[in-house]
Amino acid sequence: MAKKVVILGAGYAGLVCALKLNKLATTQDAEIILVNKHDYHQLITQLHEPAVGAKKQEDITISLNSILGSKPIKFIKDTVVSINKEAQTVELEHSTLSYDYLVVALGSDTEFFGIPGLKEYSFTMKSVNQANRIREHIEKCFQNYNKEKRDSMLTFVVGGAGFSGIELVGELADKLPELTAKYNVPKDKVKIYSVEAAPSIMPGFDPELVEFSKKSLEDRGVKFLIGMPVVQVEPGVVHLKNGDTINTDTMIWTGGVRGVKQVIDAGFETEPRGRAKLDEHLRALGHTNVWIIGDASFYLNPEGRPYPPTAQISVQMGDLAADNIYASIKHLKLESFEPHLYGAVASLGRKVAVANLSPKFKPKGWVAYRIKDASKWRYLSTIGALFKK
Ligand code: NAD
């Protein structure tokens, strides 16, 4: 009888896993069920673009039906509430599923570090819906400025200058001048702050590329407050560690990620930020039939550091999880996770990016931007969505 494989989440990891398993297994081997909150797949690496209105929702989402087509993958549009690993069931908002094999690929939650008011009074950017909310809000600030004339309406604060924060700040720097012209708003009133607690923006990234990124963004008007933790947020006010405050109607938090509630609540072994610990085959520790992949997971590289929660790692985890589920069904040897790392690329707006691809190849500017774009198209081809956009 076919084994029931339930895959939770159709992000990079879950979708790739479902598609690969479908390639490997026949319907006699596996019944594949894919659960996702929305009926579309989101290119979350591009969220900063719709967040400022540089792209539309349809540019960064792809209908799951169009990707799955007539493949024997059953898609259920529903939200995962909880996992009962003892009973081997998953509670969805509208039904309960049982499984023989489970893949948890539910992404990550935002880490607020317990900072007072941060969760309540800031925007986050983890889904296309949240990106749309940010865009609508920014547009309203510009639209209403000439009526209300509050400076905080044109002051934009991005908390956290990791890759998410920097990519967003880059888009803001390119988009806000357009809104200034559109709504006839005084240019000198528009302020973009990037606030970072660590001694440098993009902590851990190549120092030469960090310097280039900082200068490129400063040249377009971004003000950096570095080594300056956000310590509290109140409606309209961001408090910094040195006692300074910024009056703003727009605080966007990109200060970090943590594991998802469903994994923590289910009692899987996690590290302090709630990401699941895995064995070398990407299975949850102590479980031979549960794979936890993508941003929800915590897997150490040979130097003992966790692989970053990036799309390239998620895709490779999805691929290997499918191989190992198939191997488990067929009683074959399981493979270990040894990802190929292609380096990191961060965009700094519409035409500029920085890429750390190897010690000798660190392109910046337009070339790096094209490389980032090419990786998006290569991914779309992997999921068979190249011509579905
Ligand atoms: P992150 O954890 O990488 O960065 C968060 C930043 O917020 C850090 O620099 C941290 O020092 C700062 N911060 C934390 N608390 C703060 C405070 N109180 N005040 C001010 N700053 C504070 O998170 P991210 O940028 O969302 O990225 C998450 C993961 O996704 C990373 O591994 C990143 O590399 C990856 N990512 C990759 C890309 C890409 O490859 N282009 C894009 C986005 C994210």
Boltz pocket constraint, residues with backbone or C-beta under 6 A from the ligand:
constraints:
  - pocket:
      binder: B
      contacts: [[A, 45], [A, 113], [A, 115], [A, 159], [A, 160], [A, 161], [A, 162], [A, 163], [A, 164], [A, 165], [A, 167], [A, 195], [A, 196], [A, 197], [A, 198], [A, 200], [A, 201], [A, 202], [A, 203], [A, 228], [A, 229], [A, 230], [A, 231], [A, 254], [A, 255], [A, 256], [A, 257], [A, 308], [A, 309], [A, 310], [A, 344], [A, 345], [A, 346], [A, 347]]
      max_distance: 6.0
